């Protein structure tokens, strides 16, 4: 039975790296925005690493950028705002994120940040969760802990997806997406009813 992890592991194995090269590859892949742990963990499992090692390498790589993003994003933003194109971009991005994020945090609190990071889809994860925490001016230590818990949950979800046939992996992720969309829609209806009533 072909799993998602088998195909990804074969792709990395074909590079002929030594064991430590595979480990470094997993960490570097997990550090990348968008890709993060959601790809690094299945690759590690496909390389026949035991689950604990695969999870630790992926988790470590995924969390490495978070403190640096928390510390330096404000400086980078301030520097880039010197140019009008970036000012306009940041104003639109931050305005939209703050409007949507503040409402969700009022309802969900830090659990909302955990769930946002835990969903193993592109544009959700540690990088985007860190950006949301920065924009919403959340306490750094509590945001870091929420992001960490979310990454662990994403790792557990990706473990299940990695060990099943690729078709079942897609079914699991699609089912998770439908459930989460339903929860967010219900939450939006509750907020709308409470604010209009």
C-alpha positions as CSV (number, residue, x, y, z in Angstrom):
1,X,0.0,0.0,0.0
2,X,1.5,3.3,-1.1
3,X,1.3,6.1,1.5
4,X,2.0,9.8,1.2
5,X,5.1,9.3,3.4
6,X,6.5,6.6,1.2
7,X,6.5,8.8,-1.9
8,X,8.0,11.8,-0.1
9,X,10.6,9.6,1.6
10,X,11.7,8.1,-1.7
11,X,12.2,11.5,-3.2
12,X,14.6,12.6,-0.4
13,X,16.3,9.1,-0.3
14,X,17.1,9.5,-4.0
15,X,19.4,12.4,-3.2
16,X,21.7,9.9,-1.4
17,X,22.3,11.9,1.7
18,X,23.9,10.4,4.8
19,X,21.6,10.0,7.9
20,X,22.7,13.4,9.3
21,X,22.0,15.0,5.9
22,X,18.4,13.6,6.0
23,X,18.0,15.0,9.5
24,X,19.2,18.5,8.5
25,X,16.9,18.3,5.4
26,X,13.9,17.6,7.6
27,X,14.7,20.5,9.9
28,X,15.2,22.9,7.0
29,X,12.0,21.8,5.3
30,X,10.1,22.3,8.5
31,X,11.5,25.9,8.8
32,X,10.1,27.0,5.5
33,X,6.9,29.1,5.5
34,X,3.8,27.5,4.1
35,X,5.4,24.0,4.0
36,X,6.5,23.7,7.6
37,X,5.9,20.5,9.6
38,X,3.0,19.5,7.4
39,X,5.5,18.3,4.7
40,X,8.6,17.7,6.9
41,X,6.9,15.1,9.1
42,X,5.6,12.9,6.3
43,X,9.1,13.0,4.6
44,X,10.8,12.0,7.9
45,X,8.3,9.1,8.3
46,X,8.9,8.1,4.7
47,X,12.7,8.0,5.4
48,X,11.8,5.3,8.0
49,X,12.8,7.4,11.0
50,X,11.0,6.3,14.1
51,X,8.0,8.4,14.9
52,X,9.6,10.2,17.9
53,X,12.7,11.3,15.9
54,X,10.5,12.3,13.0
55,X,8.2,14.4,15.3
56,X,11.1,16.0,17.2
57,X,13.0,17.0,14.1
58,X,9.9,18.4,12.4
59,X,8.7,20.2,15.5
60,X,12.2,21.7,16.2
61,X,12.5,22.9,12.6
62,X,9.0,24.4,12.6
63,X,9.5,26.3,15.9
64,X,13.0,27.7,15.2
65,X,11.8,30.7,13.2
66,X,9.0,31.6,15.6
67,X,11.0,33.5,18.3
68,X,13.0,35.4,15.6
69,X,9.8,36.4,13.8
70,X,8.3,37.6,17.1
71,X,11.4,39.6,17.9
72,X,12.2,41.1,14.5
73,X,9.0,41.4,12.5
74,X,8.3,44.8,14.0
75,X,11.7,46.1,12.9
76,X,11.3,44.7,9.4
77,X,7.8,46.2,9.1
78,X,9.0,49.6,10.3
79,X,11.9,49.6,7.8
80,X,9.7,48.6,4.9
81,X,7.1,51.2,5.7
82,X,9.5,53.8,4.4
83,X,8.2,53.0,0.9
84,X,4.6,53.7,0.0
85,X,4.0,50.4,-1.7
86,X,4.8,48.5,1.5
87,X,2.8,51.0,3.6
88,X,-0.3,50.4,1.5
89,X,0.3,46.6,1.6
90,X,0.8,46.4,5.4
91,X,-2.2,48.7,6.1
92,X,-4.5,46.5,4.0
93,X,-3.1,43.2,5.3
94,X,-3.0,44.3,8.9
95,X,-6.4,46.0,8.8
96,X,-8.1,42.9,7.4
97,X,-6.3,40.5,9.8
98,X,-7.0,42.7,12.9
99,X,-10.8,42.9,12.0
100,X,-11.1,39.2,11.5
101,X,-8.7,38.1,14.2
102,X,-10.0,40.3,17.0
103,X,-13.5,39.0,16.6
104,X,-12.2,35.4,16.6
105,X,-10.1,36.0,19.7
106,X,-13.0,37.5,21.5
107,X,-14.9,34.2,21.0
108,X,-12.1,31.7,21.0
109,X,-9.2,33.4,22.9
110,X,-5.9,31.6,22.7
111,X,-7.6,28.4,21.7
112,X,-8.4,30.1,18.4
113,X,-4.7,30.6,17.8
114,X,-4.0,27.0,18.7
115,X,-6.7,25.8,16.3
116,X,-5.5,28.1,13.5
117,X,-1.9,26.8,13.8
118,X,-3.0,23.2,14.2
119,X,-4.9,23.0,10.9
120,X,-2.4,21.4,8.5
121,X,-3.2,23.5,5.5
122,X,-1.2,26.1,3.6
123,X,-1.4,29.6,5.0
124,X,-2.1,28.2,8.5
125,X,0.7,27.3,10.7
126,X,3.5,28.7,12.9
127,X,4.5,31.5,10.5
128,X,1.0,32.8,10.0
129,X,0.1,32.2,13.6
130,X,3.1,34.3,14.6
131,X,2.1,37.1,12.2
132,X,-1.4,37.0,13.7
133,X,0.0,37.2,17.2
134,X,2.1,40.2,16.2
135,X,-0.8,42.0,14.5
136,X,-3.1,41.4,17.4
137,X,-0.5,42.4,19.9
138,X,-0.8,39.2,21.9
139,X,1.6,38.5,24.8
140,X,4.7,36.8,23.3
141,X,5.1,34.0,25.8
142,X,1.4,33.0,25.7
143,X,1.4,33.3,21.9
144,X,4.6,31.1,21.6
145,X,3.0,28.5,23.9
146,X,-0.3,28.5,21.8
147,X,1.7,28.2,18.6
148,X,3.8,25.3,20.0
149,X,0.6,23.4,21.1
150,X,-0.9,24.1,17.6
151,X,2.2,22.7,15.9
152,X,2.1,19.6,18.1
153,X,-1.5,19.0,17.1
154,X,-0.7,19.5,13.4
155,X,2.1,17.0,13.9
156,X,-0.3,14.4,15.3
157,X,-2.8,15.0,12.4
158,X,0.0,14.7,9.8
159,X,1.2,11.5,11.5
160,X,-2.2,9.9,10.9
161,X,-2.3,11.2,7.3
162,X,1.3,9.9,6.7
163,X,0.5,6.4,7.7
164,X,-2.6,5.9,5.6
165,X,-3.0,5.4,1.8
166,X,-2.7,8.7,0.0
167,X,-6.4,8.6,-0.9
168,X,-7.5,8.3,2.7
169,X,-5.1,11.1,3.6
170,X,-6.9,13.4,1.2
171,X,-10.3,12.2,2.6
172,X,-9.1,12.9,6.2
173,X,-7.8,16.4,5.3
174,X,-11.0,17.3,3.3
175,X,-13.2,16.1,6.2
176,X,-11.1,18.2,8.6
177,X,-11.5,21.2,6.3
178,X,-15.3,20.8,6.2
179,X,-15.6,20.5,10.0
180,X,-13.4,23.6,10.5
181,X,-15.3,25.7,7.9
182,X,-18.5,24.7,9.6
183,X,-17.2,25.7,13.0
184,X,-16.0,29.1,11.7
185,X,-19.3,29.7,9.9
186,X,-21.2,28.9,13.1
187,X,-19.0,31.2,15.0
188,X,-19.6,34.0,12.5
189,X,-23.3,33.5,12.8
190,X,-23.1,33.7,16.6
191,X,-21.0,36.9,16.5
192,X,-23.3,38.5,13.9
193,X,-26.5,37.6,15.9
194,X,-24.9,39.0,19.1
195,X,-23.8,42.2,17.5
196,X,-27.0,42.9,15.6
197,X,-29.3,42.0,18.5
